[in-house]
């Protein structure tokens, strides 16, 4: 298997999903360690294996170039140390109705760059008397 991975140009990490709540051990830890030695681009599906989606904590993970996640970004994508392992995060709409997400009453709001820029911008007319 190791030789097969070495011949690939890009790797896709779909080993674990967002439900992982234990330290990665044994065979799976060996696989992740080997992925890291290959120095190849890694695309993670939903979250890099070994990264806690809720806390950003790491039991053991690969460093990805890109994480493709579904519905909404996970807290673990956005805060350290997880932030350093996800690469660019691309959120894919998989058809989850907005009503379902609103019913979850998610207590966190993600501010986008454009929104912050709007709040910080000062109209030119008010800069100078």
Buried (B, 14 or more C-beta within 10 A) or exposed (E): EEEEBEEEEEBBBEBBEBEBEEEBEEEBBEBBEBBBEBEBBBBBBBBBBBBBBEBBBBBBBBBBBBBBBBBBBBBBBBEEBBBEBBBEBEBEEEEEEEEEEEEEEEEEEEEEEEEEEEEEEEEEEEEEE
